[in-house]
Amino acid sequence: MSPSAKPCTACGKEVAPSTVEAMTGEEAGVRMRIEGMPVLRCAEGHRRFVTPDFAVRLMQALTGEGPVAPFGAAVQ
């Protein structure tokens, strides 16, 4: 576990960097798929974001409210 990573909140075991294979969601007719997102995972399989504000920062980037690397135009 990295010195700054707190133990898993569900089971108390150490966490290590990992990635989420794929997540898909849909809202208001918009479907999104995320692959390879970084997470912290424990030996029991519990996962959490790398930083507590990761989800908020991702949403801000996707809605144009925060800094983000340029995305190419969507084709689907």
Legacy VTK file of the C-alpha trace (Angstrom):
# vtk DataFile Version 3.0
C-alpha trace
ASCII
DATASET POLYDATA
POINTS 76 float
0.000 0.000 0.000
1.274 3.478 -0.684
2.040 5.535 2.429
-0.813 7.949 1.679
-3.475 5.332 0.833
-5.800 4.569 3.709
-6.891 0.954 4.245
-10.104 -0.313 2.655
-13.119 1.222 4.390
-15.143 -1.973 3.963
-12.712 -4.550 5.375
-9.633 -2.676 6.629
-7.176 -4.486 4.356
-4.421 -2.747 2.402
-5.251 -1.316 -1.012
-3.153 -1.228 -4.163
-3.472 0.601 -7.486
-5.600 -1.189 -10.061
-7.979 -0.381 -12.920
-11.649 -1.007 -13.618
-12.019 -3.189 -16.690
-15.184 -1.473 -17.991
-18.175 0.453 -16.664
-21.249 1.396 -18.672
-24.050 3.746 -17.701
-26.929 5.565 -19.340
-28.931 8.634 -18.401
-31.378 10.705 -20.442
-30.521 8.771 -23.587
-26.768 9.295 -23.248
-24.695 6.152 -22.816
-21.123 6.242 -21.560
-18.477 3.531 -21.213
-15.277 3.969 -19.196
-12.427 1.494 -19.539
-9.181 1.345 -17.598
-10.158 3.894 -14.936
-7.648 3.926 -12.066
-8.911 2.731 -8.673
-7.561 1.423 -5.395
-8.522 -2.204 -4.756
-8.091 -4.483 -1.744
-7.572 -8.265 -1.721
-11.318 -8.730 -1.119
-12.138 -6.907 -4.377
-13.521 -3.724 -2.815
-12.714 -0.667 -4.960
-12.618 3.068 -4.415
-11.556 6.124 -6.371
-7.871 7.053 -6.270
-8.717 10.363 -4.583
-11.955 11.320 -2.802
-12.701 14.086 -5.320
-11.940 11.999 -8.432
-15.604 11.535 -9.450
-16.344 15.255 -9.050
-13.278 16.233 -11.081
-14.202 13.738 -13.817
-17.754 15.122 -14.021
-16.465 18.690 -14.181
-14.057 17.752 -16.970
-16.777 16.000 -18.965
-19.185 18.922 -18.632
-16.597 21.559 -19.483
-16.412 22.999 -15.972
-12.796 22.034 -15.370
-9.494 21.427 -17.088
-9.292 18.419 -19.374
-7.154 17.212 -22.226
-8.859 17.845 -25.590
-11.227 15.083 -26.712
-11.800 14.176 -30.329
-15.298 14.519 -31.749
-17.632 11.633 -30.920
-18.790 9.533 -33.857
-21.388 7.430 -32.061
LINES 1 77
76 0 1 2 3 4 5 6 7 8 9 10 11 12 13 14 15 16 17 18 19 20 21 22 23 24 25 26 27 28 29 30 31 32 33 34 35 36 37 38 39 40 41 42 43 44 45 46 47 48 49 50 51 52 53 54 55 56 57 58 59 60 61 62 63 64 65 66 67 68 69 70 71 72 73 74 75
